[in-house]
Amino acid sequence: MGRTSVALILAILSSLGLADDFVGQASVIDGDTLEIHGARIRLWGIDAPESSQLCRGEDSLQYRCGAQAANDLDAFIARRSVNCVPVSLDPYGRTVATCSVAGRDLAEWLVRNGLALDLPQYPKGRYHEAQREAERAGRGLWKGSYVEPWVYRACIRASGKPSACSDDANAHP
């Protein structure tokens, strides 16, 4: 991305009131959403399982992988200050941002630990290597099988139940 493009994006974000960083103690809403000073912030470039989503572990038993992602993220942040740099707004009006704790990118940490998936259409593969590492090491989602969060959400929107939407023929082994 050239300097002109970056300057244009910053000008647009500024006009939308997004140019300022969010810094402070964060509450974890789910595996890819935080709240700082009352503002909902979605982590850029990743998708974590939904809070009600189930995955199968290496023992083939279901576990709450969405809740695990949120809980592990909360434990990693450990009440430390979070710094989020806005990138855009999502369709629900939430700020989409890159966020870090003590210089560690939270999205990268989630993907590297198998708690979220890289969204290559947005960060152009920014977290691809972290995801490959998690998959090779069998961490998090990669221990067993899962349905991508976007497939799970589509099933729920079509009146599916969490247990049925979590297990389907498209689950990744």
C-alpha positions in Angstrom: 0.0 0.0 0.0 1.5 3.4 -1.0 1.8 6.5 1.1 -1.1 8.1 -0.7 -3.4 5.2 0.1 -2.4 5.2 3.8 -2.9 8.9 4.0 -6.3 8.6 2.4 -7.3 5.8 4.8 -6.2 7.8 7.8 -8.1 10.8 6.6 -11.3 8.7 6.2 -10.8 7.1 9.6 -10.3 10.5 11.1 -13.5 11.8 9.5 -15.3 8.8 11.0 -13.8 9.5 14.4 -11.6 6.4 14.2 -8.1 7.9 14.0 -7.5 7.9 17.8 -6.1 4.7 19.4 -8.0 3.0 22.1 -5.8 2.3 25.2 -6.8 0.9 28.5 -8.0 -2.1 30.3 -10.1 -4.4 28.1 -13.0 -6.7 28.8 -13.0 -9.8 26.6 -16.4 -10.1 24.9 -15.5 -13.2 22.9 -12.4 -14.6 21.2 -12.0 -11.8 18.7 -13.9 -8.9 20.3 -12.9 -6.6 23.2 -14.4 -3.6 24.9 -12.3 -0.7 26.0 -14.0 2.4 27.6 -17.4 1.2 26.4 -16.3 0.8 22.7 -16.6 -2.7 21.1 -13.5 -3.5 19.1 -13.2 -6.4 16.7 -9.7 -7.8 16.2 -8.6 -7.3 12.6 -7.7 -10.1 10.3 -9.0 -13.1 12.3 -12.1 -15.0 13.2 -12.5 -16.9 16.5 -15.1 -19.4 17.3 -18.3 -18.0 18.7 -18.9 -18.2 22.4 -21.6 -20.9 22.0 -19.6 -22.9 19.4 -18.4 -26.4 20.1 -15.4 -28.2 18.6 -14.1 -31.7 19.1 -10.8 -32.3 20.9 -8.2 -34.9 20.2 -10.4 -37.4 22.2 -13.3 -36.6 19.8 -15.4 -35.2 22.7 -17.1 -31.8 22.2 -15.7 -28.8 24.2 -16.6 -25.1 24.1 -13.9 -23.8 21.8 -15.4 -20.3 21.6 -15.5 -20.0 25.4 -11.9 -21.4 25.5 -10.7 -18.7 23.0 -12.3 -16.0 25.1 -11.0 -17.3 28.4 -7.5 -17.9 27.1 -7.4 -14.4 25.7 -8.6 -12.9 29.0 -5.9 -14.9 30.8 -3.2 -13.7 28.3 -4.2 -10.0 28.7 -4.2 -10.5 32.5 -5.6 -7.0 33.2 -2.7 -5.4 31.4 -3.3 -2.3 29.3 -4.4 -3.0 25.7 -3.5 -0.7 22.8 -5.8 -0.8 19.8 -5.1 1.0 16.5 -8.3 1.3 14.4 -8.4 0.0 10.9 -12.0 0.3 9.9 -15.6 -0.3 10.9 -17.4 -3.6 10.5 -21.0 -4.0 9.2 -22.3 -3.8 12.8 -20.6 -0.5 13.5 -17.8 -1.9 15.7 -14.3 -0.6 15.4 -12.0 -3.1 13.7 -8.5 -2.7 15.0 -5.1 -4.3 15.5 -4.6 -4.6 19.3 -1.6 -5.4 21.4 -0.5 -6.1 24.9 3.1 -5.3 25.8 3.9 -5.2 22.1 2.3 -8.6 21.3 -0.3 -8.6 18.6 -3.4 -10.2 20.1 -4.7 -11.5 16.8 -1.4 -13.1 16.0 -1.2 -14.7 19.5 -4.7 -16.1 19.1 -3.9 -17.6 15.7 -0.5 -19.0 16.8 -2.2 -20.7 19.7 -4.9 -22.3 17.5 -7.7 -20.2 19.1 -8.7 -18.2 16.0 -8.3 -18.5 12.2 -6.4 -16.2 9.8 -8.8 -14.4 7.4 -6.6 -14.1 4.3 -9.0 -11.9 2.4 -8.4 -9.1 4.9 -4.9 -9.1 6.2 -3.6 -10.7 2.9 -2.2 -13.6 4.8 -0.7 -11.6 7.7 -1.3 -14.5 10.1 -0.9 -17.3 7.6 2.4 -18.5 9.0 1.2 -18.3 12.6 -1.8 -20.5 11.5 0.5 -23.0 9.8 2.6 -23.2 12.9 -0.5 -23.9 15.1 -1.7 -26.5 12.6 1.6 -28.3 12.5 1.9 -28.3 16.3 -1.7 -29.4 16.8 -2.6 -26.5 19.0 -6.1 -25.3 19.9 -8.6 -26.0 17.1 -6.0 -28.1 15.3 -6.1 -30.8 18.1 -9.3 -32.2 16.8 -12.0 -30.9 14.4 -14.0 -27.7 14.1 -16.3 -25.8 11.8 -15.1 -22.4 10.7 -16.8 -19.6 12.7 -18.4 -18.1 9.5 -20.0 -21.5 8.7 -21.2 -21.9 12.3 -22.8 -18.4 12.2 -24.5 -19.1 8.9 -26.0 -22.3 10.4 -27.2 -20.5 13.5 -28.8 -17.7 11.4 -30.6 -20.5 9.5 -32.2 -21.5 12.9 -29.7 -24.2 13.7 -28.8 -25.3 17.2 -25.3 -24.8 18.5 -24.6 -28.6 18.9 -25.8 -29.3 15.3 -24.1 -26.3 13.8 -20.8 -27.3 15.4 -20.7 -30.7 13.8 -21.2 -30.9 10.1 -19.8 -32.7 7.1 -17.5 -29.7 6.4 -15.7 -29.9 9.8 -12.0 -29.8 9.5 -10.3 -33.0 10.8 
